[in-house]
């Protein structure tokens, strides 16, 4: 495991070309390629910080990890002729498939963690060498690096449980063999880092009088971690821990201050349009709603064939593929979307189906087309199968439903149903009444909240983690409950990782 960090350092420096706000950030990758030239100018720190973002994006996109881990296990998607994907759906994660081996290797997340640590340790030098790099700029940058590192740890804990906790860099190649730290220890560290970052981060970067790397707030909207990005992640960490009092506090803060970052609930058109919320260059008024997201800009040559859900879900006529690799079956669609007026998938007044989430319902295999940024979101043809959708971790609808979940767990049902109804109303559904519709049942309300998350966040990497949180609260699925109790909810650790570090033991469930 000694090579985990060292081998990724050049990527951290060069990956500025992978994640840029606009052409201003399309920094020549050679600028950061030489360690001897780094940390001397504002341009060096900018490249290094954007490199940390780029590595985080790559960690989520590689092997389609965000969706493989988040949407498939016991989820709503069905595989079409993909044995490796079917293994994920069936929780047979130790089968000898390249996809499973790739997802099981956590090295890409430690590349993020080390790049962030290197930045935190070395960026202060730039303040001394370049007067244009201010102390305020440094404060913002270090806070972002700490937040991204904490986010990476949270993401890893959800996938593997216990993981090695590394809090400083090993850029000299002397990475020692570390034992895994307990998941709760790692989450405690992540929360401390996030709370510290929240104190330093603004709601938005840059003003006309005090620009951030030469740009104003609108330029950075939906690109960088801000104060509410951090509190959103804290809300999710707390929910994963089952600490719903903290979840409610953090989620409430995000909802109450959403206007500070220009975040709002999105219409079904904005959610499902090829140039809507998931499109990197969407209109500036919509970008703030990507509270935590990682963008791919076609205009900066960042659109790719892999690392997007479209690679798995789209088929003809949207792209040149006969069948999608995963899809939601008709039976599942009719079962999940059981309210006729649901504009995501329902029936209108003329008895025609709303098909904002699917394409070609008459076909044997319908296409899940909720997210469909092909090329630049305005593909003139479908022969060139590259995609540019953002990887979106959280948006306001997610936070509102998370708050409803927390309020249910805290026995504050009347408040919880308010947030549930906000999301329902935006999707064409009638208001639910706690007494009349749910018979004053907290359990029925909690189930309704999770079912709404199932519908609203379909294809956004949440279903598996929602199932786990729901089961911890409701305990009504014996199979999943056994997986939780036996550690089967976690992925196996790649054999390459274990071979490189003999202090690492395989997750007990997969031995």
Phi and psi in degrees as a GROMACS rama.xvg file:
@    title "Ramachandran Plot"
@    xaxis  label "Phi"
@    yaxis  label "Psi"
@TYPE xy
-60.7735  -29.335  UNK-2
-87.9287  2.17128  UNK-3
-54.869  -47.332  UNK-4
-89.1691  -45.5385  UNK-5
-59.6344  -40.884  UNK-6
-67.9314  -18.1928  UNK-7
-99.0395  -6.21474  UNK-8
-60.1405  -44.6671  UNK-9
-60.4702  -32.6909  UNK-10
-65.2364  -41.2631  UNK-11
-59.629  -36.1766  UNK-12
-78.4562  -36.0216  UNK-13
-87.4529  -16.8303  UNK-14
-73.4502  3.65929  UNK-15
-53.3427  -33.0065  UNK-16
-72.567  -12.0398  UNK-17
-89.0196  -23.8577  UNK-18
-139.428  97.0755  UNK-19
-129.621  145.954  UNK-20
-70.213  -44.2074  UNK-21
-161.485  -168.083  UNK-22
-60.0183  -25.6055  UNK-23
-59.7705  -30.1346  UNK-24
-96.6759  4.28687  UNK-25
-76.9822  64.7891  UNK-26
-70.3254  139.02  UNK-27
-54.4911  121.598  UNK-28
-61.8226  -21.8248  UNK-29
-68.3792  -22.2484  UNK-30
-61.5527  -35.7454  UNK-31
-101.581  6.38532  UNK-32
-76.8215  -24.9019  UNK-33
-102.902  119.574  UNK-34
-60.8933  -29.0149  UNK-35
-68.7539  -21.6439  UNK-36
-94.9584  -7.73618  UNK-37
-81.5158  156.918  UNK-38
69.0599  22.6661  UNK-39
-107.748  -25.5116  UNK-40
-134.311  163.632  UNK-41
-57.2063  -35.7871  UNK-42
-63.8886  -34.7106  UNK-43
-65.2582  -45.4092  UNK-44
-67.4465  -38.1929  UNK-45
-60.4237  -46.9908  UNK-46
-61.6645  -42.6398  UNK-47
-66.5391  -41.5201  UNK-48
-66.1981  -45.4056  UNK-49
-63.3531  -27.8464  UNK-50
-63.7578  -37.5949  UNK-51
-63.7631  -45.4479  UNK-52
-59.0503  -44.0248  UNK-53
-61.3381  -39.7026  UNK-54
-67.9234  -36.3422  UNK-55
-65.2568  -42.7107  UNK-56
-61.8296  -43.2698  UNK-57
-63.1675  -37.3156  UNK-58
-62.2978  -37.7099  UNK-59
-77.2239  -33.7278  UNK-60
-83.1531  -32.7098  UNK-61
-59.363  130.281  UNK-62
58.5283  20.8982  UNK-63
53.0907  39.2481  UNK-64
-54.7763  -40.6183  UNK-65
-56.7256  -39.5796  UNK-66
-92.5484  -36.1501  UNK-67
-59.7704  -44.8614  UNK-68
-79.7384  -31.8312  UNK-69
-96.147  -26.4364  UNK-70
-113.799  -18.1669  UNK-71
-95.5422  -42.2562  UNK-72
-63.273  121.737  UNK-73
52.858  25.4712  UNK-74
-95.114  -159.832  UNK-75
-98.2723  -8.49695  UNK-76
-88.6322  143.928  UNK-77
-111.35  144.637  UNK-78
-89.4329  142.258  UNK-79
-109.154  98.4341  UNK-80
61.9883  34.5958  UNK-81
-123.413  101.909  UNK-82
-62.3892  -36.7191  UNK-83
-68.4869  -40.6769  UNK-84
-67.2281  -38.0362  UNK-85
-62.0944  -33.9618  UNK-86
-62.8802  -39.0463  UNK-87
-64.4429  -47.2877  UNK-88
-56.9612  -38.3459  UNK-89
-87.0333  2.29604  UNK-90
60.5987  36.3269  UNK-91
-103.721  69.5742  UNK-92
-84.563  -7.65203  UNK-93
-97.6315  7.06541  UNK-94
-67.5088  151.306  UNK-95
-81.2646  71.1945  UNK-96
-116.713  141.803  UNK-97
-59.0991  -38.7465  UNK-98
-60.2893  -46.5956  UNK-99
-66.1179  -39.6475  UNK-100
-62.9649  -41.9427  UNK-101
-65.6353  -45.9455  UNK-102
-64.2869  -33.8017  UNK-103
-71.3672  -11.9446  UNK-104
-92.4939  119.96  UNK-105
-90.9015  9.36187  UNK-106
-58.3996  -37.7273  UNK-107
-64.3887  -30.1983  UNK-108
-74.3745  -34.9041  UNK-109
-71.6688  -22.0759  UNK-110
-63.8631  -40.6447  UNK-111
-62.749  -48.5101  UNK-112
-61.839  -41.9506  UNK-113
-71.6616  -40.6361  UNK-114
-60.9674  -38.9735  UNK-115
-64.9347  -42.5471  UNK-116
-64.1439  -42.0435  UNK-117
-59.5417  -44.181  UNK-118
-60.7537  -48.3411  UNK-119
-59.1526  -37.6883  UNK-120
-79.4919  -32.5008  UNK-121
-106.004  -24.3111  UNK-122
-59.6908  -33.8243  UNK-123
-56.2198  -25.0275  UNK-124
-62.4388  -31.5629  UNK-125
-66.4095  -32.2494  UNK-126
-58.8807  -35.9114  UNK-127
-74.3585  -29.0964  UNK-128
-99.3983  -22.3123  UNK-129
-132.015  109.869  UNK-130
-65.9772  -20.6202  UNK-131
-75.3506  -13.0514  UNK-132
-96.492  102.865  UNK-133
-83.8462  165.041  UNK-134
-62.3816  -36.3526  UNK-135
-64.6416  -41.3637  UNK-136
-60.8404  -44.896  UNK-137
-61.081  -42.489  UNK-138
-60.559  -45.9241  UNK-139
-61.8605  -43.1711  UNK-140
-66.8352  -45.1032  UNK-141
-64.8157  -38.5567  UNK-142
-61.5129  -40.0762  UNK-143
-65.0216  -43.5083  UNK-144
-61.5135  -41.5757  UNK-145
-64.2824  -40.1236  UNK-146
-67.1581  -42.5425  UNK-147
-65.0087  -41.5171  UNK-148
-60.9366  -43.5367  UNK-149
-63.7488  -41.1627  UNK-150
-61.5126  -42.1278  UNK-151
-61.1533  -41.2138  UNK-152
-64.0666  -42.8304  UNK-153
-60.0427  -44.2537  UNK-154
-61.0998  -41.91  UNK-155
-66.0419  -41.01  UNK-156
-60.9648  -39.8981  UNK-157
-64.7663  -31.2252  UNK-158
-85.7982  -46.0777  UNK-159
-114.335  -10.3257  UNK-160
81.6242  -116.609  UNK-161
-69.6001  134.406  UNK-162
-142.185  154.756  UNK-163
-60.818  135.04  UNK-164
-101.909  113.314  UNK-165
-117.274  123.314  UNK-166
-113.835  1.92004  UNK-167
-145.956  168.392  UNK-168
-83.3578  156.55  UNK-169
-128.332  51.7  UNK-170
-76.7298  -3.30804  UNK-171
-94.0757  6.82236  UNK-172
81.8056  8.19229  UNK-173
-100.786  32.9924  UNK-174
-61.1037  122.267  UNK-175
-82.9417  169.79  UNK-176
-80.0741  112.882  UNK-177
-108.285  143.123  UNK-178
-74.0257  162.668  UNK-179
-76.698  136.701  UNK-180
-88.9069  152.333  UNK-181
-60.2778  145.035  UNK-182
-55.0986  -40.2853  UNK-183
-68.1372  -35.9677  UNK-184
-61.3359  -42.6919  UNK-185
-66.2583  -42.6592  UNK-186
-65.7527  -37.4622  UNK-187
-61.3028  -42.5906  UNK-188
-61.7725  -44.8482  UNK-189
-61.3856  -40.4917  UNK-190
-66.2616  -40.6188  UNK-191
-61.8713  -44.0829  UNK-192
-63.3656  -42.6585  UNK-193
-66.9083  -40.6695  UNK-194
-64.0061  -38.8975  UNK-195
-65.2768  -41.8666  UNK-196
-64.7789  -37.4977  UNK-197
-61.8961  -32.1855  UNK-198
-69.401  -24.7827  UNK-199
-99.0673  -27.3359  UNK-200
-80.1751  144.878  UNK-201
-87.073  170.905  UNK-202
-68.726  -39.61  UNK-203
-144.222  151.77  UNK-204
-93.0634  134.396  UNK-205
82.5417  131.968  UNK-206
-126.96  172.503  UNK-207
-63.1318  -29.236  UNK-208
-89.7704  -25.91  UNK-209
-137.289  82.2336  UNK-210
-73.1683  152.266  UNK-211
-105.901  115.246  UNK-212
49.437  38.9028  UNK-213
82.2392  1.36372  UNK-214
-121.283  159.365  UNK-215
-99.6342  176.024  UNK-216
-55.8782  -42.8487  UNK-217
-59.6716  -31.8397  UNK-218
-68.2885  -30.1705  UNK-219
-97.4892  -5.16547  UNK-220
-61.5464  128.508  UNK-221
75.0354  11.597  UNK-222
-112.39  -49.3241  UNK-223
-104.377  156.965  UNK-224
-68.6297  125.864  UNK-225
-114.681  -170.497  UNK-226
-58.9902  -43.1112  UNK-227
-75.5894  -26.3632  UNK-228
-56.9932  -45.8179  UNK-229
-65.8832  -45.0981  UNK-230
-67.4754  -30.2268  UNK-231
-64.6874  -44.0765  UNK-232
-65.007  -40.6392  UNK-233
-59.9763  -39.4507  UNK-234
-61.396  -41.505  UNK-235
-71.9373  -38.2248  UNK-236
-60.361  -45.4428  UNK-237
-62.5905  -39.2647  UNK-238
-66.0588  -39.676  UNK-239
-62.4674  -35.3502  UNK-240
-74.8725  -17.1953  UNK-241
83.0595  13.9901  UNK-242
-92.9425  81.0817  UNK-243
-78.1093  -18.4569  UNK-244
-64.845  -44.623  UNK-245
-68.7119  -39.6253  UNK-246
-54.3732  -48.5141  UNK-247
-62.9389  -40.4246  UNK-248
-62.8369  -48.4957  UNK-249
-69.1257  -42.2391  UNK-250
-64.0364  -40.0724  UNK-251
-61.1691  -40.5218  UNK-252
-61.7347  -42.8966  UNK-253
-63.8596  -46.5988  UNK-254
-65.1284  -38.0641  UNK-255
-73.9594  -20.2399  UNK-256
-117.46  15.2826  UNK-257
-57.5726  -34.7716  UNK-258
-64.9418  -23.1169  UNK-259
-63.6485  -28.3918  UNK-260
-110.573  11.3208  UNK-261
61.5815  36.5936  UNK-262
-94.2202  141.289  UNK-263
-149.963  166.547  UNK-264
-68.0325  142.908  UNK-265
-103.803  145.98  UNK-266
-71.1131  164.261  UNK-267
-63.252  -33.299  UNK-268
-65.7834  -44.6664  UNK-269
-67.7657  -31.8944  UNK-270
-70.7936  -37.7864  UNK-271
-108.171  -4.20462  UNK-272
-70.0228  147.09  UNK-273
-63.6072  -20.6716  UNK-274
-119.39  32.5779  UNK-275
-96.5069  -138.582  UNK-276
-59.3617  -36.2321  UNK-277
-84.9055  -3.35621  UNK-278
-88.5984  123.668  UNK-279
-56.5686  -38.8636  UNK-280
-96.8744  25.7086  UNK-281
-59.746  166.107  UNK-282
-56.4987  146.857  UNK-283
-61.2651  -29.5173  UNK-284
-65.1202  -21.4878  UNK-285
-96.894  -18.3726  UNK-286
-67.3848  -32.3664  UNK-287
-63.5077  -19.2325  UNK-288
-73.2622  -13.1939  UNK-289
-83.0931  83.2856  UNK-290
-66.711  -42.7696  UNK-291
-132.915  113.927  UNK-292
-157.055  164.311  UNK-293
-132.857  119.338  UNK-294
-97.461  152.53  UNK-295
-121.997  115.261  UNK-296
-99.6791  116.204  UNK-297
-59.6044  -37.1983  UNK-298
-66.4732  -20.4173  UNK-299
-103.547  21.0964  UNK-300
60.1068  35.3511  UNK-301
-98.9497  -13.019  UNK-302
-62.3034  138.647  UNK-303
-136.848  165.685  UNK-304
-81.159  -26.9431  UNK-305
-117.638  167.387  UNK-306
84.0051  18.347  UNK-307
-136.67  148.914  UNK-308
-64.0478  -27.0342  UNK-309
-59.1993  -30.6952  UNK-310
-57.784  -31.7641  UNK-311
-94.0987  -31.1227  UNK-312
-105.121  -23.5724  UNK-313
-90.3986  153.341  UNK-314
-153.211  -175.239  UNK-315
-58.5346  137.696  UNK-316
-94.8958  6.52189  UNK-317
-75.1016  -34.389  UNK-318
-142.603  166.126  UNK-319
-83.4278  76.0176  UNK-320
-147.553  136.065  UNK-321
-68.0114  -45.1396  UNK-322
-131.171  147.87  UNK-323
-73.2086  156.387  UNK-324
-79.7534  -28.0356  UNK-325
-135.651  152.638  UNK-326
-157.67  163.665  UNK-327
-101.046  119.199  UNK-328
-64.9639  159.993  UNK-329
-60.7147  -42.3155  UNK-330
-59.3521  -41.6342  UNK-331
-67.1465  -42.2859  UNK-332
-59.0033  -47.0089  UNK-333
-67.7816  -29.9442  UNK-334
-77.247  -43.1107  UNK-335
-72.4646  -48.6506  UNK-336
-94.0096  78.5423  UNK-337
-96.9782  10.6054  UNK-338
-104.157  122.097  UNK-339
-59.8039  -31.3776  UNK-340
-88.8888  5.77418  UNK-341
-68.5164  115.08  UNK-342
-75.9474  -6.97115  UNK-343
-73.1992  -46.1317  UNK-344
-161.038  102.291  UNK-345
-162.168  -157.105  UNK-346
-126.243  131.974  UNK-347
-87.7247  -175.888  UNK-348
-63.6679  -24.086  UNK-349
-94.7143  13.8601  UNK-350
64.797  26.4186  UNK-351
-99.2465  144.769  UNK-352
-77.5998  137.051  UNK-353
-73.1262  125.322  UNK-354
-124.245  40.7579  UNK-355
-64.7919  -27.2913  UNK-356
-95.0202  -16.5901  UNK-357
-134.486  158.049  UNK-358
-124.679  137.789  UNK-359
59.5932  64.915  UNK-360
-64.9376  -20.2972  UNK-361
-77.5337  -15.1727  UNK-362
-74.8253  162.378  UNK-363
-60.3942  -41.2742  UNK-364
-118.534  106.615  UNK-365
-70.6502  151.975  UNK-366
-96.256  126.304  UNK-367
-78.47  103.387  UNK-368
-116.418  21.3678  UNK-369
-54.7258  -41.6432  UNK-370
-113.98  120.905  UNK-371
-153.372  56.0002  UNK-372
-88.1089  88.8423  UNK-373
-91.9407  129.439  UNK-374
55.0095  -117.859  UNK-375
-100.222  25.3682  UNK-376
77.7757  3.24486  UNK-377
-145.559  51.6359  UNK-378
-64.605  125.849  UNK-379
-77.3843  -22.7595  UNK-380
-146.885  172.725  UNK-381
-112.507  18.4299  UNK-382
-76.9254  -25.3803  UNK-383
-105.654  94.6074  UNK-384
-83.6665  71.3229  UNK-385
-117.62  151.458  UNK-386
-127.323  152.287  UNK-387
-132.116  22.0975  UNK-388
-72.2593  145.763  UNK-389
-74.3674  150.39  UNK-390
-88.3437  111.818  UNK-391
-106.861  116.594  UNK-392
-84.1594  -43.2714  UNK-393
-151.516  148.201  UNK-394
-138.445  177.553  UNK-395
-63.3711  -35.4559  UNK-396
-61.8301  -40.6514  UNK-397
-61.0158  -45.6004  UNK-398
-65.8742  -40.3641  UNK-399
-62.8442  -43.4814  UNK-400
-70.9901  -31.3324  UNK-401
-65.8954  -38.9094  UNK-402
-65.5327  -39.7773  UNK-403
-60.8019  -42.0207  UNK-404
-58.6091  -46.2086  UNK-405
-64.1605  -42.7454  UNK-406
-64.1153  -36.034  UNK-407
-61.1798  -47.011  UNK-408
-63.8757  -26.2828  UNK-409
-92.7193  9.71195  UNK-410
61.6237  36.2499  UNK-411
-114.478  64.4879  UNK-412
-63.5005  -42.0878  UNK-413
-63.1447  -35.5977  UNK-414
-72.1113  -39.8111  UNK-415
-60.8499  -42.1912  UNK-416
-67.1826  -24.4131  UNK-417
-60.8457  -46.7153  UNK-418
-71.7784  -34.9156  UNK-419
-60.5309  -43.5255  UNK-420
-69.048  -28.3389  UNK-421
-59.9311  -46.3807  UNK-422
-69.1829  -42.4413  UNK-423
-59.3932  -44.8684  UNK-424
-60.5142  -39.0834  UNK-425
-68.7334  -13.6375  UNK-426
-113.301  21.1146  UNK-427
83.0477  11.907  UNK-428
-101.869  152.714  UNK-429
-74.1884  157.045  UNK-430
-68.6703  136.058  UNK-431
-91.0185  139.579  UNK-432
-106.906  132.206  UNK-433
-60.723  -42.9994  UNK-434
-78.7513  -49.9403  UNK-435
-72.5019  -47.6103  UNK-436
-90.1589  -30.1298  UNK-437
-114.232  5.47408  UNK-438
54.4216  37.8969  UNK-439
56.0545  29.3487  UNK-440
-100.735  111.449  UNK-441
-59.1826  -34.3388  UNK-442
-66.2292  -42.7257  UNK-443
-66.0298  -36.1252  UNK-444
-66.1603  -45.704  UNK-445
-60.4989  -41.9459  UNK-446
-63.3921  -38.2418  UNK-447
-64.0733  -36.7535  UNK-448
-64.0513  -46.8699  UNK-449
-67.3327  -34.0797  UNK-450
-66.6575  -35.3873  UNK-451
-67.8522  -38.8559  UNK-452
-61.3175  -40.4322  UNK-453
-56.9617  -43.2116  UNK-454
-76.0995  -50.551  UNK-455
-67.2888  -37.3726  UNK-456
-103.569  14.291  UNK-457
-56.3062  129.2  UNK-458
81.5518  9.87263  UNK-459
-112.751  14.4718  UNK-460
84.133  26.5997  UNK-461
-115.212  -21.6527  UNK-462
-57.1855  -46.4799  UNK-463
-63.5045  -44.7871  UNK-464
-69.4969  -33.424  UNK-465
-66.1052  -40.2801  UNK-466
-59.568  -40.3787  UNK-467
-66.673  -48.0083  UNK-468
-62.3777  -41.2987  UNK-469
-60.9236  -43.5444  UNK-470
-66.8109  -36.2695  UNK-471
-62.0167  -28.852  UNK-472
-88.4756  -41.1082  UNK-473
-101.769  -28.765  UNK-474
50.7264  53.7404  UNK-475
-123.164  9.77104  UNK-476
-128.658  101.891  UNK-477
-62.5014  -38.4247  UNK-478
-62.4103  -47.467  UNK-479
-70.4971  -35.6716  UNK-480
-62.0031  -38.6546  UNK-481
-66.1413  -39.3527  UNK-482
-60.8863  -42.2711  UNK-483
-63.7372  -48.1935  UNK-484
-67.9508  -28.6404  UNK-485
-99.3646  4.33038  UNK-486
78.6182  12.5161  UNK-487
-76.5951  -6.09838  UNK-488
-75.6658  -15.9234  UNK-489
-92.0961  156.606  UNK-490
-80.9956  153.442  UNK-491
-66.8288  158.867  UNK-492
-94.386  135.205  UNK-493
-57.0439  140.961  UNK-494
-62.2575  -30.4016  UNK-495
-61.4973  -38.3427  UNK-496
-66.363  -45.0004  UNK-497
-66.1012  -39.2781  UNK-498
-65.538  -31.8404  UNK-499
-83.3273  -16.4139  UNK-500
-145.007  99.6316  UNK-501
-70.9509  -6.21896  UNK-502
-78.5794  -13.3191  UNK-503
-89.8353  126.213  UNK-504
-106.893  147.11  UNK-505
-62.4706  145.581  UNK-506
-53.4038  133.001  UNK-507
-55.3663  -37.6412  UNK-508
-61.9703  -28.7838  UNK-509
-103.356  8.16676  UNK-510
